[in-house]
């Protein structure tokens, strides 16, 4: 008895595409994806940022840049802070001033003698009293003059110390401010460069990712296209196969025919 087998097949070009798709999919998935090429990367600090950090954390620069000025200001605020501002010529000025004073005082003593001589009391007790009173007053005035000169020199020196103290405090603030500005500018410039470097790394990582996924995307497009084609098309042709009978099958056929004829004859 003949056996017929019906085979429904797609068009040859579709079968070829499917076969190629299977081969490509097997080969592609057998290779490990190079994920290291597009792993996230963080850009390191720019040199300007490193310099900013170094200056900010180095004693005498960012940290404590004001300290020398505070130390100097402290020297001007103590009990002896005025001394560096005393005039080196003060004693000469005092000596010369007192010398002129003594000259004028001596003229006063001479005047007392002249007055005593004119009044007939020269060498008398009244002259002695006048001389004594005059000398006492002159000595007092001389001491007061010396004290005034010393006080004047001290006041001027103290004023100079106060001025220098204020200047040192201003310099301390200015130094700290300038250092802070430099550190800030370095940090900002470094951040700009770091951002640019990071953008370059990100772009390169994205390019690597796209390159790694390109074969998968192309194979995916191919698979999607095949799915659309197969979904919209049925079998393109059918083949009916009738196998040749074997010797036994032929013999059985002859026997069957003979039996049928005998039954008809009887």
HELIX and SHEET records of a PDB file:
HELIX    1   1 UNK A   12  UNK A   29  1                                  18    
HELIX    2   2 UNK A   35  UNK A   38  5                                   4    
HELIX    3   3 UNK A   47  UNK A   57  1                                  11    
HELIX    4   4 UNK A   67  UNK A   77  1                                  11    
HELIX    5   5 UNK A   83  UNK A   85  5                                   3    
HELIX    6   6 UNK A   90  UNK A  119  1                                  30    
HELIX    7   7 UNK A  125  UNK A  232  1                                 108    
HELIX    8   8 UNK A  247  UNK A  265  1                                  19    
SHEET    1   A 2 UNK A   4  UNK A   9  0                                        
SHEET    2   A 2 UNK A 237  UNK A 242 -1                                        
END                                                                             
